Amino acid sequence: MYNRKILLAGILVFSLFTLAAQPFKLDLKKDAVIGGVLLSGEIFHNVYEFTASKERWDGTVYNKDDVNAFDRYFMHGYNKPLNAVGNVMMGVIPAGALVLNAIFIYKEYELTDLLTETIMAAETFLMAHTVPHVVKPLVSRVRPYNYYDAADNPEKNDWNHSFFSGHTTMAFAGATFGSYTFCKWFPDSKLKIPVIAISYSLATFTGISRLYAGCHFATDVLVGAAVGTAIGFFVPWLHRLSTKKTQIALLSNGVMVKKIL
């Protein structure tokens, strides 16, 4: 009996702790709504791509004086290597964010948590892809390279789809999603600051590459960064609304007490 009391006292000292529930949870209804909205957006985008009458750029050089002073100051002609860099970075950042988190989650959490992260990432990146592509044809803004007389300007059917930058949207969505979820999954990790710094540095580099590639105006990039950041935060935040924290303590009489915070 004496030994049991000593054991319980020891357990009491070391078992008064707080166990945080998984920071994110899937919700069938919520995720079904998100999926439905995104699917509708993708259907709109694809129907437009196949049915809309698209006129290829005929080489007309537009007047720079028609561009507002802010965008005119930062605009550039077409740069093929930087355009390629932007294309690569648009995929690297979201993929890197998901892979990094997946590795750490796999080591410290359950497979169901890895599934949660993967589904949230899919929703985030699908939203980051859909939103700009729905807006672009509605705004129909001519790209900066159309204001320069250059033989290597790309003759594509998206020459008037400048607003707003999809590459920048995806990059900042990936940076924000990766940073936000990493900090929530691993709040005590020493890697939080490096993850945030590297993620946003790469996203910023992507936005700048789109600007200097002549594919977007400064306002296209800034709006893309803002929208991408909002999406990267909004989707995982939606999955935190139902999370709770359970405080557990083992009393000396052997009774376990739980308190939902």
Stockholm file with secondary structure:
# STOCKHOLM 1.0

chainA/1-261         MYNRKILLAGILVFSLFTLAAQPFKLDLKKDAVIGGVLLSGEIFHNVYEFTASKERWDGTVYNKDDVNAFDRYFMHGYNKPLNAVGNVMMGVIPAGALVLNAIFIYKEYELTDLLTETIMAAETFLMAHTVPHVVKPLVSRVRPYNYYDAADNPEKNDWNHSFFSGHTTMAFAGATFGSYTFCKWFPDSKLKIPVIAISYSLATFTGISRLYAGCHFATDVLVGAAVGTAIGFFVPWLHRLSTKKTQIALLSNGVMVKKIL
#=GR chainA/1-261 SS CHHHHHHHHHHHHHHCEEEECCSCCCCHHHHHHHHHHHHHHHHHHHHHHHHSCCCCCCCCCCCGGGSCHHHHHHCCCCCHHHHHHHHHHHHHHHHHHHHHHHHHHHHHSCHHHHHHHHHHHHHHHHHHHHHHHHHHHHHCCCCGGGGSCCTTCCCCTTTTCCSSCHHHHHHHHHHHHHHHHHHHHCTTCTTHHHHHHHHHHHHHHHHHHHHHTTSSCHHHHHHHHHHHHHHHHHHHHHTTTTCCEEEEEECTTSCEEEEEC
#=GC SS_cons         CHHHHHHHHHHHHHHCEEEECCSCCCCHHHHHHHHHHHHHHHHHHHHHHHHSCCCCCCCCCCCGGGSCHHHHHHCCCCCHHHHHHHHHHHHHHHHHHHHHHHHHHHHHSCHHHHHHHHHHHHHHHHHHHHHHHHHHHHHCCCCGGGGSCCTTCCCCTTTTCCSSCHHHHHHHHHHHHHHHHHHHHCTTCTTHHHHHHHHHHHHHHHHHHHHHTTSSCHHHHHHHHHHHHHHHHHHHHHTTTTCCEEEEEECTTSCEEEEEC
//
